[in-house]
Amino acid sequence: MITKEQVLHALSHVEEPDLKKDLVTLHMIQNIEIFPNKIKFDVVLTTPACPMKGHIEHACRNAIALFVDKSLEVEINMTSKVMGVDANQLSGIKNIILVSSGKGGVGKSTVASNLALALAEKGAKTGLLDADIYGPSLPIMFGLEGAKPQSAVAADGKTKILPIEKFGLKLLSIGFFTDPNQPIPWRGPMATSAIKQLFNDSDWGELDYLIVDMPPGTGDIHITVSQSYPISGAVIVTTPQHVALADAIKGMAMYQMEGINVPILGIVENMSYFTPAELPENKYYIFGKDGGKHLAEKNNVPFLGEIPLVKSVADAGDNGFPILLDADDAVAQYFLDIAGRVAQEVSILANR
């Protein structure tokens, strides 16, 4: 009769590629069941967005065949439990990820929206907070212009804002509370107070990831959010253009300042090249080439991926139906890949 110890010994030869330790040491093997000609067990990954899921499952099957019995039927349940940062005072939220840019106009909100949708698509409980107080884009990009969140009394007796749910996400934006046709000249204290209310006075429920679309630049809101909440990391969005890269450097430097110390999860290069719909194989590098990749290498941070400049991406955002929701569009896969890499980096940091 095969023993549990034999199964664990076999699986101790399978290494988690990112964490560089074996699955048994990481307590990722659970609920082992042994039958005469079959074994069952769970592999508990650190995120449902793990891009190495298939590789790990294949390695487990090979290990059982090599070290136990190759004739055994092996049933593996690939599940996950997302790790969170310590002392997260926002109850129920495991990871807060900031999507930031040194300057406006680089597609930060597009990246934030599709990144959140991609994580949700992979099975993670995800929320999206539009903290771009000077130019909130979420109401337009999700077809929620004119929408108003409801409120409810929580168990502690406090009234909480209820995020709007759409496309599998929990959504909240400063744009839900302002007139889109009226400018609001926010002073620093007013702006930071409004953002803190969106964090503190909302009932997000249980989330694996809260994606925060930050304002462009490096200002009061960035410092307030970074110092007030335990941030898992920041994603920096840039274009290949030199002027955008120069500002991206400043954005990264701000998060790495003493007293802020937000890890940089990596760089996303948006508008990497232009591809016309009628010539999908053609690439025109109208803003330069590999600027984001070189910036990541120079600063020793991960390069998360590139997004082409395609009209369908802009049209999708304008129509309230982000491109990730169109499974037939090739750009959706770019965002899914980036989401996997972001989840990887968060898991690595959480397990250090």
Buried (B, 14 or more C-beta within 10 A) or exposed (E): EBEEEBBBBBBBBBBBEBBEEBBBEBEBBEEBEBEEEEBBBBBBBBBBBBBBBEEBBEBBBBBBBEBBBEEBEBEBEBBBBBBBBEEBEBEEBBBBBBBBBBBBEBBBBBBBBBBBBBBBBBBBBBBBBBBBBBEBBBBBBBBBEEBEBEEEEEEEEEEBBBBBEBBBBBBBBBBBBBEEEEEEEBEEEEBBEBBBEBBBEBBBBEBBBBBBBBBBBBBBBBBBBBEBBBBBBBBBBBBBBEEBBEBBBEBBBBBBEEEBEBBBBBBBBBBBBBBEEEEEEEBEEBBBBBBBBBBBEEBEBBBBBBBBBBEBBEEBBEEBBBBBBBEEBEBBEBBBBBBBBBBBBBBBBBBE
